[in-house]
Amino acid sequence: MFNGIKGVLYRELNVYKKRARKQILASSLSPLLFLIAFGWGFGDKVVAGGMPYITFLIPGLITMSSLNQSYGIAQEINITRFYFHLFDEYLIAPITYMEIVLGEVLYGMFKGLLSTLLIFVYAVLFKVQLILSPLFFAAIIIHTFLFASLGTTMAMIVRDHGSQATVNTFVITPMIFLCGTFFPVDKLPYLFKLIVYVLPLTYSTKVIRASLTGGDVNLLYFSLMILFAGLFFCTAYFAVKRVEA
């Protein structure tokens, strides 16, 4: 089983290695702009969630950036699937659907965790004190697993790039801006609260922020992250399995 996973992951990492410099630069620019605009722009006088705004912002940027990178494999899978017919080769190779899904999800996790490391570099440069705990590492692994699985699912479901862009516009982008990345969800109107508490990023942001800033981690939220991760991995598996039909 592990040979198939290693094969898929090896292929993805080799492709990534050829364009790593451009991708790292691209993924690091957006969080930096948010830090400059909001972190420096608001200064130390603005408080959010009982802490300086820049301290509140950094964990949100971690969840946002790692989501973008982990879920972003959907676009890469689409290109290889529609133009290079890579998945046709996977499906005729002596590897299982589970190996294909795990290989792609691990690649998405790699990209998400790399972007997380970049945000920690920014935290040091902006002199933001964060607390590293085993709970944070568990949460960020589940978070990247969750959205890499979702990205794999969507890449298998959509029929073209336009459909992928529609999902990004109506699901991913609103989730990034409404699920506590830039401001506490408690400030939202009641109707929007009902919406954001259906979305997985809300729980990832709350758990990761609490684990990094010394807050109390809600174990129910952590459990819901695990539930979403398991659900999306299952949908990814069945979506890949359905491609052959």
N, C-alpha and C positions, 0 to 999 in steps of 0.2 A: 504493500500500500504506500509506503513512504517513498518509493522510487517514483511513483506517479506524481505525488505532491512536489517532490524535489525537481522533477522535470518541468512542471508548469512554472514553479517559482523561479527556477534557473533561467528559463526563457524570458520571463518578465523582468527579472533583475538585470539580465544582460542588455535588454532593450533600454531599460532605465539608465544604465551606466553610460550609455552613449550620449544621453541628453541630460545627465544629472545636473550639470552646472546651470543650465538654463532653467530647469524645473525648480531647483533650490532657490535660485534668485527670484523667480516668479512667485513662488509660494511664500517667500519671506517679505515681499514688498507690501502686500496688503495689510498684514498685522502691524508692520512698522508705521504705515500711514495712519492707522487707527490710533496707535499709541501716541504719535505726534499730535494728531488733531484733537483727540479726546483727553489723553493723559496729560500732556503739557498744556493743551488748550484750557481744560477745566481747572488745572492746578490742584493744590492740596486742600483748597477750601471746600470743594464739592465732596460730599459724603454719600455713598450708596451702600445699602446693606450694612450700615454701621461701621464702614471702613473707608479710608481714602479711595476716591474713585479709581485711581490707577491700579490700586491693589485689587479692587473689585473687577477691573477690566481684564487683567492678565489671565485669570482662569477662564474667562469667557472667550478670550482670543485663542486659548489652547483648545477649547472644545470646537470653536468655529473653524480654526485652521486644520485641525486633525480630521474634522468631519469633511471639509472640502477635499482633502487629500485622499482620505479613505474611500469616500463615496465617488471621488473623481475617477476611479478605475473604470466606472461605467462607460465613460466616453472612450477610454482606451480599448476596452473590450469590444465596444461597438465598431470601432475602426477595424480592428483585427478580424472581427466576425463578418462584417459586411463586405470589406474590400479585399482582405487577404484570406478569408475563409479558414482562419486558424482553428475555429471550433469544429469544423469538418474533420480536420486532422486529429484533433483531440478525441473525437467520437469514434474514429476508426482505430485509434491506438489502443494497446492493451492496458488501459487505465480506466478506473471507475468514475462515475459521476461525482462521488464523494471526493476523490482525489483532485478532480478539476476544480470543484468549489473550494476546497481547502487551499489549494495552490493560489487561486485568485484572491481569496480572502486574506491569506497571509501576506500577499503582495500589497494589498490595500492597507493592512495594518502596518507594514513597514513604512509606507509613505506617510501614514498618519502619525506614527511615533517619531519619525524624522522631523516632521513639522513641529511637533511638540517640543523637541529638543531646541529648535530654533527660537521658540517663544521663551524658553528658559534663558537663552542667551540674552534676549531682549530684557528679561526681568532683571538680570544682573546689571546690564548697561543702564537701566532706568532706576536701579537701586531699590527694587521691590523685594521685600522679604517674603519668601514663601516657605511653607513647611512641607518637606517631603516625608511621606509616611507610606507604609505598605498598602494602606487603603487607597491612596492615590494611584499607585502603580496598578493595583487590581482594577480600579475604576477606568483608567485610561486604556488598559488592554481590552476591557469589555466594550468600552465606547468605540474604539477603532474597529474591533471585531464586528460590532453591531452595524456600523455604517458601511464597512467593506462588504458585509453580507447583503445589505440593502442595495448597494451599488451593483453587485453581481446580479441580484434579482432583477433590478430595473433594466440592466443591460440585456438580459435574456428575454424580457417581456416586450420591450419596445421594438417597433418594426423599422424605425429609421431615426436619423439624427434629429429631425424636427420633433418627434415625440419625446426624445430625451431632453431636448431644450424646454419643452412644455412642462415636463416633470420638474426640472430645475427651477423654472419660473414660478410655478404655482405651489410647489411643495418645499423644496430645499431653501430657496431664498427667504420666503416668509418665516420658515422655521428658524433660520439663523438670526433674524432680526427680532423675533417675538419671544423666543424661548429663554430669555434671561441672559443673553450674551452681553448686552450693553446696558441693561437696566433691570431692576428686580421685576419679576412677573407680577408681584403683588400690586404694582402700580397700574396694571392693566384694568380696563373695565371688565365687569363680571363675565360678559359674553366671550370676550377674548381669553379670559382665564380658562373657561371651559374648553376652548379650542387648544390652547397651548398645553394643557395637562393631558391631552390625548397624544401629544407628540413626544417622541423619545428624547429629543435634545434637551427638553426641560429638565428631565431627571439627570441626564449626564452633567449638565451645567451645574445644577444644585449640588450634586455629590462631589464633583471635582473641585468646585469652588470651596465647599466646606472642608474638604480634605487638605487643601492647600493653604487655607487661611486660619486653621485651628477651630473651625466651627463644628457643630454637632452634625454628623452625617446621619441622615435619615435612612435607616436600614430598609424601610419600605421602598424608598426611591432606588436604592441600590438593587433590591430584588427585582424591581420593575425593569431596570437596565438589563439584568440577566434574562428576564422574560422576553424583552424585545429582541435581544441578541439571539436567543434560541429560536424565536419565531422567524426572524429574517434569515437565519441560516437555513431553516427548513424550507422557506420560500425559495431561497437561492438554489437549494438542491433540486426541488421539484421543477423549478424553471429551467435549469440545465437539462434535467431529464426529459423535459417536454420538447426541447429543441430538436431532438432526434426524430420525433414523431412526424 
